[in-house]
Amino acid sequence: MFKKSDFFILLAVMISFVISAYLWFVIKDPQQAIFTAIWIPAIFTFGIYFKLCALMRQKK
């Protein structure tokens, strides 16, 4: 069900989340933390797009 590329996408999301939490709670820079946090949906979107492209190639 999960491929290696799926784990890389999830890893990128987790790294973005950890960096965002670090910026928010440790550095106390909410503007940078929010900017980093908005990467999470973008990373998921790219992951979904590439997954759909791969599925469409398999159907042909």
N, CA, C and O atoms as a GROMACS GRO file, in nm:
protein
  240
    1MET      N    1   0.082  -0.118   0.000
    1MET     CA    2   0.000   0.000   0.000
    1MET      C    3   0.088   0.126   0.000
    1MET      O    4   0.068   0.215  -0.083
    2PHE      N    5   0.182   0.134   0.090
    2PHE     CA    6   0.272   0.249   0.094
    2PHE      C    7   0.399   0.218   0.016
    2PHE      O    8   0.457   0.110   0.030
    3LYS      N    9   0.440   0.313  -0.065
    3LYS     CA   10   0.564   0.300  -0.138
    3LYS      C   11   0.671   0.385  -0.070
    3LYS      O   12   0.642   0.462   0.022
    4LYS      N   13   0.792   0.371  -0.116
    4LYS     CA   14   0.901   0.447  -0.059
    4LYS      C   15   0.878   0.597  -0.075
    4LYS      O   16   0.911   0.675   0.015
    5SER      N   17   0.822   0.638  -0.187
    5SER     CA   18   0.796   0.780  -0.210
    5SER      C   19   0.693   0.835  -0.112
    5SER      O   20   0.701   0.952  -0.073
    6ASP      N   21   0.597   0.753  -0.072
    6ASP     CA   22   0.498   0.796   0.027
    6ASP      C   23   0.564   0.826   0.161
    6ASP      O   24   0.527   0.922   0.229
    7PHE      N   25   0.660   0.744   0.198
    7PHE     CA   26   0.730   0.767   0.324
    7PHE      C   27   0.814   0.895   0.318
    7PHE      O   28   0.829   0.963   0.419
    8PHE      N   29   0.870   0.927   0.202
    8PHE     CA   30   0.946   1.052   0.188
    8PHE      C   31   0.854   1.173   0.202
    8PHE      O   32   0.893   1.273   0.262
    9ILE      N   33   0.734   1.164   0.147
    9ILE     CA   34   0.638   1.274   0.161
    9ILE      C   35   0.601   1.291   0.308
    9ILE      O   36   0.599   1.403   0.359
   10LEU      N   37   0.571   1.181   0.376
   10LEU     CA   38   0.536   1.190   0.518
   10LEU      C   39   0.654   1.240   0.601
   10LEU      O   40   0.634   1.315   0.697
   11LEU      N   41   0.774   1.200   0.566
   11LEU     CA   42   0.893   1.249   0.636
   11LEU      C   43   0.909   1.399   0.618
   11LEU      O   44   0.940   1.470   0.714
   12ALA      N   45   0.887   1.448   0.498
   12ALA     CA   46   0.895   1.592   0.472
   12ALA      C   47   0.790   1.668   0.553
   12ALA      O   48   0.818   1.777   0.604
   13VAL      N   49   0.671   1.613   0.564
   13VAL     CA   50   0.565   1.676   0.643
   13VAL      C   51   0.604   1.678   0.790
   13VAL      O   52   0.586   1.780   0.857
   14MET      N   53   0.656   1.568   0.841
   14MET     CA   54   0.696   1.562   0.981
   14MET      C   55   0.810   1.660   1.011
   14MET      O   56   0.810   1.725   1.115
   15ILE      N   57   0.906   1.670   0.920
   15ILE     CA   58   1.016   1.764   0.939
   15ILE      C   59   0.963   1.907   0.941
   15ILE      O   60   1.005   1.988   1.024
   16SER      N   61   0.874   1.940   0.851
   16SER     CA   62   0.815   2.073   0.848
   16SER      C   63   0.739   2.102   0.977
   16SER      O   64   0.748   2.213   1.030
   17PHE      N   65   0.666   2.005   1.027
   17PHE     CA   66   0.592   2.023   1.152
   17PHE      C   67   0.686   2.046   1.270
   17PHE      O   68   0.662   2.134   1.352
   18VAL      N   69   0.791   1.967   1.278
   18VAL     CA   70   0.887   1.980   1.389
   18VAL      C   71   0.956   2.116   1.384
   18VAL      O   72   0.972   2.182   1.487
   19ILE      N   73   0.996   2.158   1.265
   19ILE     CA   74   1.061   2.288   1.252
   19ILE      C   75   0.964   2.400   1.291
   19ILE      O   76   1.002   2.495   1.359
   20SER      N   77   0.839   2.388   1.250
   20SER     CA   78   0.739   2.488   1.284
   20SER      C   79   0.718   2.494   1.436
   20SER      O   80   0.713   2.602   1.493
   21ALA      N   81   0.705   2.379   1.499
   21ALA     CA   82   0.687   2.376   1.645
   21ALA      C   83   0.810   2.433   1.716
   21ALA      O   84   0.798   2.504   1.816
   22TYR      N   85   0.928   2.401   1.666
   22TYR     CA   86   1.052   2.455   1.724
   22TYR      C   87   1.054   2.607   1.714
   22TYR      O   88   1.089   2.676   1.810
   23LEU      N   89   1.018   2.660   1.597
   23LEU     CA   90   1.016   2.804   1.580
   23LEU      C   91   0.913   2.871   1.671
   23LEU      O   92   0.936   2.980   1.722
   24TRP      N   93   0.799   2.804   1.690
   24TRP     CA   94   0.692   2.863   1.770
   24TRP      C   95   0.724   2.860   1.919
   24TRP      O   96   0.710   2.961   1.988
   25PHE      N   97   0.766   2.742   1.969
   25PHE     CA   98   0.782   2.725   2.113
   25PHE      C   99   0.921   2.759   2.165
   25PHE      O  100   0.933   2.809   2.277
   26VAL      N  101   1.025   2.734   2.088
   26VAL     CA  102   1.161   2.754   2.137
   26VAL      C  103   1.213   2.892   2.096
   26VAL      O  104   1.259   2.969   2.180
   27ILE      N  105   1.207   2.922   1.969
   27ILE     CA  106   1.258   3.049   1.918
   27ILE      C  107   1.161   3.163   1.946
   27ILE      O  108   1.201   3.280   1.952
   28LYS      N  109   1.033   3.130   1.963
   28LYS     CA  110   0.925   3.227   1.987
   28LYS      C  111   0.912   3.328   1.872
   28LYS      O  112   0.902   3.449   1.892
   29ASP      N  113   0.912   3.273   1.751
   29ASP     CA  114   0.894   3.354   1.631
   29ASP      C  115   0.770   3.304   1.558
   29ASP      O  116   0.780   3.221   1.468
   30PRO      N  117   0.652   3.356   1.596
   30PRO     CA  118   0.528   3.301   1.539
   30PRO      C  119   0.514   3.323   1.389
   30PRO      O  120   0.454   3.240   1.320
   31GLN      N  121   0.567   3.431   1.338
   31GLN     CA  122   0.553   3.457   1.195
   31GLN      C  123   0.628   3.352   1.113
   31GLN      O  124   0.574   3.299   1.016
   32GLN      N  125   0.750   3.321   1.150
   32GLN     CA  126   0.827   3.216   1.080
   32GLN      C  127   0.763   3.079   1.102
   32GLN      O  128   0.763   2.996   1.011
   33ALA      N  129   0.709   3.054   1.221
   33ALA     CA  130   0.646   2.926   1.251
   33ALA      C  131   0.524   2.903   1.164
   33ALA      O  132   0.503   2.794   1.112
   34ILE      N  133   0.442   3.006   1.148
   34ILE     CA  134   0.323   2.994   1.064
   34ILE      C  135   0.362   2.976   0.918
   34ILE      O  136   0.302   2.897   0.846
   35PHE      N  137   0.464   3.050   0.874
   35PHE     CA  138   0.511   3.035   0.737
   35PHE      C  139   0.557   2.892   0.710
   35PHE      O  140   0.527   2.835   0.606
   36THR      N  141   0.630   2.836   0.804
   36THR     CA  142   0.677   2.698   0.789
   36THR      C  143   0.561   2.599   0.796
   36THR      O  144   0.561   2.498   0.727
   37ALA      N  145   0.462   2.628   0.879
   37ALA     CA  146   0.347   2.538   0.894
   37ALA      C  147   0.262   2.532   0.767
   37ALA      O  148   0.199   2.430   0.740
   38ILE      N  149   0.261   2.639   0.688
   38ILE     CA  150   0.179   2.633   0.567
   38ILE      C  151   0.245   2.550   0.458
   38ILE      O  152   0.185   2.527   0.354
   39TRP      N  153   0.367   2.505   0.480
   39TRP     CA  154   0.429   2.411   0.386
   39TRP      C  155   0.361   2.275   0.392
   39TRP      O  156   0.360   2.202   0.292
   40ILE      N  157   0.305   2.239   0.506
   40ILE     CA  158   0.250   2.105   0.526
   40ILE      C  159   0.141   2.073   0.423
   40ILE      O  160   0.150   1.970   0.358
   41PRO      N  161   0.039   2.156   0.406
   41PRO     CA  162  -0.061   2.124   0.303
   41PRO      C  163  -0.003   2.123   0.162
   41PRO      O  164  -0.047   2.045   0.077
   42ALA      N  165   0.095   2.210   0.138
   42ALA     CA  166   0.156   2.213   0.005
   42ALA      C  167   0.231   2.083  -0.023
   42ALA      O  168   0.223   2.030  -0.133
   43ILE      N  169   0.302   2.033   0.075
   43ILE     CA  170   0.375   1.906   0.058
   43ILE      C  171   0.277   1.792   0.034
   43ILE      O  172   0.298   1.709  -0.054
   44PHE      N  173   0.169   1.789   0.113
   44PHE     CA  174   0.066   1.686   0.092
   44PHE      C  175   0.005   1.696  -0.048
   44PHE      O  176  -0.021   1.595  -0.112
   45THR      N  177  -0.018   1.818  -0.094
   45THR     CA  178  -0.077   1.838  -0.226
   45THR      C  179   0.015   1.784  -0.336
   45THR      O  180  -0.031   1.716  -0.427
   46PHE      N  181   0.144   1.816  -0.327
   46PHE     CA  182   0.239   1.762  -0.424
   46PHE      C  183   0.243   1.610  -0.418
   46PHE      O  184   0.252   1.544  -0.522
   47GLY      N  185   0.236   1.554  -0.297
   47GLY     CA  186   0.236   1.409  -0.283
   47GLY      C  187   0.115   1.345  -0.348
   47GLY      O  188   0.127   1.243  -0.415
   48ILE      N  189  -0.001   1.404  -0.327
   48ILE     CA  190  -0.124   1.353  -0.388
   48ILE      C  191  -0.116   1.363  -0.540
   48ILE      O  192  -0.156   1.271  -0.612
   49TYR      N  193  -0.066   1.476  -0.589
   49TYR     CA  194  -0.054   1.495  -0.733
   49TYR      C  195   0.036   1.388  -0.796
   49TYR      O  196  -0.001   1.326  -0.896
   50PHE      N  197   0.152   1.366  -0.736
   50PHE     CA  198   0.244   1.266  -0.792
   50PHE      C  199   0.188   1.125  -0.779
   50PHE      O  200   0.211   1.041  -0.866
   51LYS      N  201   0.115   1.098  -0.673
   51LYS     CA  202   0.052   0.967  -0.656
   51LYS      C  203  -0.055   0.945  -0.764
   51LYS      O  204  -0.064   0.837  -0.822
   52LEU      N  205  -0.135   1.048  -0.792
   52LEU     CA  206  -0.237   1.036  -0.896
   52LEU      C  207  -0.175   1.020  -1.034
   52LEU      O  208  -0.226   0.945  -1.117
   53CYS      N  209  -0.065   1.091  -1.059
   53CYS     CA  210   0.004   1.075  -1.188
   53CYS      C  211   0.054   0.932  -1.204
   53CYS      O  212   0.044   0.875  -1.313
   54ALA      N  213   0.107   0.874  -1.099
   54ALA     CA  214   0.156   0.737  -1.105
   54ALA      C  215   0.041   0.639  -1.127
   54ALA      O  216   0.056   0.543  -1.202
   55LEU      N  217  -0.072   0.663  -1.063
   55LEU     CA  218  -0.187   0.575  -1.081
   55LEU      C  219  -0.244   0.586  -1.223
   55LEU      O  220  -0.288   0.486  -1.280
   56MET      N  221  -0.244   0.706  -1.279
   56MET     CA  222  -0.293   0.723  -1.414
   56MET      C  223  -0.203   0.653  -1.515
   56MET      O  224  -0.251   0.598  -1.614
   57ARG      N  225  -0.072   0.654  -1.490
   57ARG     CA  226   0.022   0.585  -1.579
   57ARG      C  227   0.001   0.433  -1.573
   57ARG      O  228   0.015   0.364  -1.674
   58GLN      N  229  -0.034   0.381  -1.456
   58GLN     CA  230  -0.057   0.237  -1.441
   58GLN      C  231  -0.183   0.193  -1.514
   58GLN      O  232  -0.189   0.081  -1.565
   59LYS      N  233  -0.285   0.279  -1.521
   59LYS     CA  234  -0.412   0.244  -1.584
   59LYS      C  235  -0.398   0.233  -1.735
   59LYS      O  236  -0.475   0.160  -1.798
   60LYS      N  237  -0.302   0.303  -1.794
   60LYS     CA  238  -0.289   0.302  -1.940
   60LYS      C  239  -0.225   0.178  -1.991
   60LYS      O  240  -0.207   0.163  -2.112
   0.00000   0.00000   0.00000
